[in-house]
Amino acid sequence: MNVRRLIPAAALAGAVTLGATALTACSGASAAGKSADGKLDVTASFYPMQFLAEKIGKDHVKVSTLTKPGVEPHDLEITPKQTAQLGEADVVLYLKSLQPAVDKAVEQSGVKNVVDAATLTTLEAHGASGHDGHAAEGEGEGEGEGEGEGHDHSHGEAGEDPHVWLDPSKYAEIAKGVGAALEKADPGHAADYKKNTTDLVAELGALDTEFKDGLKNTASRTFITTHSAFGYLAERYGLDQEGISGVDPESEPSPARMKDLQAVAAKDNVSTVFFETLASDKTAKTLAKDTGLKTDVLDPLEGITDGSQGADYFEVMRSNLKNLQKALGAK
């Protein structure tokens, strides 16, 4: 996972962001420009945005994604052809600062109806540890990162963590905003979008309850992961996230950080080191071998592949819950 400098927020000067204060930017003119089959043409930047569009839009939308299955979203490169296609979309759904290449492509495309998921909820800064917020030792070394960067991909000027979809309650907030945007873009099917949004928010509420109940009583509250993407999840359910490398799950952590994590594992009764499906498990296995711990998957849900522990967002999140319960000794 390559770490790149993020473009400033002002770079989206040509785009109209449909946040809480700008949802009215989509108008009937967009609906008039629907694809030949009469469906709203929606382009999503990566899987969590694609999933929302498909669940809320259903038969009324044609959804395409910029990040193909198996591609690490943070490393995505956009072709000129894809930039041109963006400009032809009725609605673009993305999460600003997660994928710098997408930010740049949106700016260059001139697309008018853009939904930035970051404006539909509140982003927070998370470090490699879910509660104390400190960056892991050795993070950002040699990367040329500035202050406030060097962990959790260091998104935005304040280092906001973009992985909001891993908290079902925050994902529900985004779903509401996406639903409202689709209603504005295609008013003829507004009632259906509203119903589908309500149904999805209810499903996410039920998932939130499953996590709360499933992680209420555990032998440990600390989990170790190669990808520090679970800050929102940890905060939501009272857990502590310890990232091995933080920025890049495939990078080599410093010896000091490995020693620190060995101490954390012993102190906090940690049984498992988690890795993700879209990155190497090398560092997880190295730490597990040195500490006598097991390894398992904790999926940041940035994409669905044949290797994913589930076919969609809900199935993979429930697999994550099961793996966390097992690792933390849920009672």
N, C-alpha and C positions, 0 to 999 in steps of 0.2 A: 504494500500500500504506500504509494508515494505521497509525501507531504508537500503541498504546494502553498505559495502565498495566495491568499484569497483576494479577489478583486473588491474594491470598495463598494459600499452600498449605492453610491451615486452613479455607478456604472450602468444601472438599469434605467437610465433616464428616458429611454424610448418606450418602456413598457408600462402598462397600467396594472398595478398590483391590486388584486381583489382581496383586500383584508377587511377587517371589521369596519373600516371607514370608507371602503371603496368598492363594495360589492355592486354598486349600481353602475359600474363602468361597463358591464356586459349589457347589451341591449338586444332588441329584436333583430337588429342588423346582423348580429352574429348568427342567429337562428336561420336567417335567410340564406346564409352562406354554407349551410350544411352539405354533407357529401351527397353524391348522386343517389345513394340508397335512402336518403332522408334522415340519416342518423347524424347526431352531433359528433364531429370529429375532435376527439380529445387525445392530446399527447401528454403522457406522464413521464417524469424524469427517471423514476426507478420504482421498484415493486410496491412499496407502501402507498405511493400515490396512484399507481395503476390499480391496486386492489380497491381503493376507495371509489375510483371512477367506475369500475365494473360493478361493485356492489350497489352503488347509488344510481348509476345510469342504466344498468341492465340493458334491455333491448333497445333503448333509445340512443345509445352511444356506440361509437366505434372507437375502441381504445388501442393506442399503440404506445410502446415504451422505448425510451432512448437507451436504456440499459438492458441489454439482452441477458437471459438466464446464464449464470456462471461468471459474469463479468463483475469484478469488484467495483461497486459504484464510485468510490472515491477516486479511482484511477481512470474513469471514463474519459475518452477522447471523442469529441464530436466532429463528424465529417462536414464539409461544406454542404453536401446533399442533405444531411440531417438538419442543418441550420435553415436551409431553404424550406424544408418540409415543416419546420416549426412555424414559419411565417404563414403557412397555409392552414394551420390548425384553427378550429373554432375556439378551443380553450386549451391552455397549457397549465398543467399542475406540476409544481416542483417545490423543493425546499431550499430556499436560498442559502448559500454558503456551504452546503453539504458537498456539492459537485461544482467546483470552479468552472469546469468546461461548459456546464449547462448554463451557469450564470452568464458567461460570455456569449454563448449561442443565443440565449434569449434576447440579450442586448442587441446583437447583430441582426436577428431575424426581423425585428420590427413588429413582432406579434403583439396584438393589442389586448387580448383577453387572457391575462395571466393570473393564476392563483398561487400565491406564495404561502405555503403552509406555515411558514415561520411567523406570519402575521395573524394566524388564526388561533394561536395559543401563546403561552408565555415560555420563552426559552430561559434556561438557567445554566450556570457554569458548574461543571462537575470535574473533579480531578480523577486521578487513577483510583482513589479511594472514595467510595460513595458517600461517606459522611463527613470526613474531615477535610476533603477537598484538596489535599496536598498532591502535588505531582510526584510520580514515582522517581526514585533516584535514577539518573542517567537518561531521563527522557529529554528528547529534543537536542541531545548532544550532537554537535556537528551538523545540525540541520539549519542553523542560521535563524532559529526562531526567536522572536522577541518576547518580551515579558507578557505573561498571560497566555502564551502558546506553549506547545510541547506536550500536551495531553488531550485525550479525547478529540483528536484531530484539530483542536484549537480553533473552532469556527467562530467567525465574527470578531470584531474588534475587542469585545469583552470576553472572548473565549467561550461563547455559548455552546452548549452541547446540543447538536441537532437531532439526537436519536429519540425524539419525543414519541414516536409510534410504539416504543417498547413499554410505555405507560398507557394502558387501555383508556384511562380517563382523559389523558391529553389527546390521544388519538381520536377519541369521541368528539372533542372540541374541534379538531381539524375536520372531521367528517361533517359536522354541522356547517362549517364554513364552505366546504366543497359542495355540499348539497344546495346551499343558498346560491352559490355561483352558477351551478347548473340550472337552477330555476330561472335565474336572470338571463342566462344565455339561450335557454329554450323554454320560454314561458308556456308554450303549448302543452308541455308535459310536466309542468311545475308540480301538480298534485302528486304525480308518481314519484318524482324526485323527493318530495317532502316525506311521503310515506316510507320510501326506501331508506331515507336518512334516519327517520325515527326508529325503524326496525334495526338498523345497523347500530345505532347508539345504544339501543336496549341490549343487543348482543354483547357489545363491548362492556356495558355495565355488568352483565352477568359474568363475563370473563374476569373483570376486576374483582368481583366478589369471590370467585374461585381462587384467585391468587391470594386475597386477604385471608380467607379461611384456610387455604392449603399451606400457608407460610406463617400462620399465627404462632404455632408452637414448634420450635425446632431446637436441636441440640446446639447448633451453631448459627450465627447470624452473618458470618463472613464467607464470601466466595472469591476465588481467584480466577481471573480470566485473561486470556491473551489480548482480547479486544475490549478496551474500556468503553464499551457502548451502553452499559447498563446502569448508568447513574440515575436516570429517572425511575427505572424499575426498582433499584435499590432504595431510593428515597421513598418511593410510594409504599413499599412493604417493609420498611424498617430494617433493611439489610445493609451490609458494608461490602462494597465492591473494591477489590484490590487488583489493579491491572499489572500484568508482568512488564509490558513495554509501553502500554498506553497508546502511543501514536500509531505504531505499526505492529500488528500481531506477528509479522514475519521477521521483525528485526531482532537482533541479539540484545537482550537486556544486559545491563552492567553487572559485574560480579557483586557489587554492593547491593544492587536491587535484588538479586537472587538470594543473597544471604538474608536480606531483610524479610523477604517473603517466606523463607524457611522458618524464621522466628515467628512470623505472623501465623503460619500454618500450625505450629506447635502451640502457640498461645491461645488461638481462637478455635482449636479443635476442627481445623479444616481437613476434609477427607479427599477432596477432588480438585483438580485443576481443569478448567474449562477451555476449550478451543472452539473455533467456529468452522462452518462448512466451507466457506469461500477462501480460507487461508490455511497455510501450513500448520500442522500440529507439532512442529519441531520443538518450539520453546516450551510448550505445555508438557511434552514428554520428557524434555530435559529436566525441568523442575520437578516433575512427578518422580522421575528416577532418583533424583538427589534427595528427595524427601520421603520417598516411600508412599506417595499418594497415587490415587487413581486418576484417570482422565475421562472426560465426557464432553458432550457437545452442549453449548449454550449459543443458540443461533440469534444473531442480531437482526435477522429478517430483512436484510438488504436485498435479497433476491431468493427465488425459489428454483432449485435444481432437482435432478433425480436423486441427489444425495441428501436432500432436505428431509427432516423428520416430520413430514406432513406435506399436504398438497396446497395449503393456503395459510393465510395469516393465523386463523384461529387454531388450526391443527398444530402448527409449529409452536405457537405460544403455549399451547397445552403440553406439548412435548418439553418445552423449556421449564414449565412448572413442575412436571414430573421429575425431570433431571435435577432441578433445584431441591425438591423435596427429598430426593434420595441422597444428594450430596450433603444437605444440611441436617439430615436426621429428623425429618418432620415426624411429629407424633400424632 
